[in-house]
Amino acid sequence: METKLTISVLVNFLGIAGLILYGFTLFAEYHARGRWAKNITALLAGLGMLTLALGLVFTPQNAQVIEKIAETGASEVFVGISSALLLSAIAAFGIITYLKPLRLWHERKIESDLNRELPKIP
């Protein structure tokens, strides 16, 4: 009986994770597209999927499993992973921000070098 419960809970969480992923995909599509009508449908669909996933998380059986997971100290692992990802995002933003002016300077230098070699035609 315990095996059936474990499989059921695992399938529930995989389904919820899939809904969350699909919801965020639709939500990202909302931000990426240019047309308002398509944007709003993707936004509403993404929010609908996220709300459905949230509703499935709040069942009594899933709440018991979440409580058991919380007692193991898994939150510390997730906080560590989150901190590492946030620091990586900050570092990537800094690198991109720092390298963009250098890239633009390099592109202008290449363009001026190419223009200097062209003959002047009156």
N, C-alpha and C positions, 0 to 999 in steps of 0.2 A: 504494500500500500504506500509506503514511503517513497518508492521509486516512481510511482505514478504521480505523486504530489510534486516531486522534484522535477520531473519532465514537464508537468503542467506549468509550474512556475517559470521554468526556463523558457518554454515556448511563449508564455505571456510576456516576459521581459524582452525576448527577441522581437515579438510583434510590436511592442511599445517602442523599442529602439528603432525599428523600421519606420513606424509612423512618425517619430520625431525627425529622423533623417529625411524622410520625404517631405515633411512639413517645412523643414529648414531649406530644402532644395527649392520648394515652391516660393518660399519667402525670399530667397536669394534671387530667384528669377524675377520677382517683383522689382527688386532694386536694379537689376541688370538691364531690363527692357526699356525701350523708349516710349512705347505707346501706353496711354493712360488706361484704356479699356482692358488691354491684356494685363497690365500691371495690377489693376484692382482685383481681377479674377484670381491671379496668382497669389496676391496678398490674402484674400479671403480664404482661398483653398489651403494655403499654408497655415493660417491661423486656425482653420477648422481641424486640420490634421493634428496640430499641436494641442488643441483643446481636447480632441478625442484621446490622444495619448495620455494627457494629464488625467482625464476621467478614468481611464483604465488603470492608472497607477494607484488611484485612491480607492481601490477595492479592499475589503478587510484582509483577504488572503495575501495580497501584495504588500499591504502595510505590515503584516507580521514578518514577511521575508525581509522587508527593508529594515525593520527593527533589529532583526538578527544580524543583518549585514552591518548596521550601525554599531552594534556592540563589539564587533571584531576590530574596530579601529581603522577600517578601510577609508574613512574620511581623510585621515592623515595622508594616505597615499594619493588620493585625488587632489588634495590641497597642494601637495608637492608637484604633481604633474601640472596642475593649473598654473602654479607659480613659474615653473620652467617654461611653459608655453607662452605665458604673458611676457616673461623676460626675453624670450626669443622674438616675440612680436616687436617689442621695444627696440631690440638690437637690429632687427631687420629694417624697421622704419628709420633708425639712425643711419644705417649703412646706405639705404636707398636715398635718403635726404642728402647725405654727404657726397655720394658719388654722382648724383644728377648734375650739379654744377660742373664737376670735372668732365663729365661726358659731354655736356653742352659746350664747354670751352674747347674740348678736343674736336668736336664736330665743326665748330667755327674755324679752328685752326686749319683743319683739312680743307674746308671750303675756301678759305683765303689762299692757301697754298695752290689749290687747283686754279683759282681765278688769276693768280699772279703769273702762272705759266701760259695762260691763254694770250694769243696775240691781240693787240689793240686794233680793231677795224674801225676806220672813220666813217 
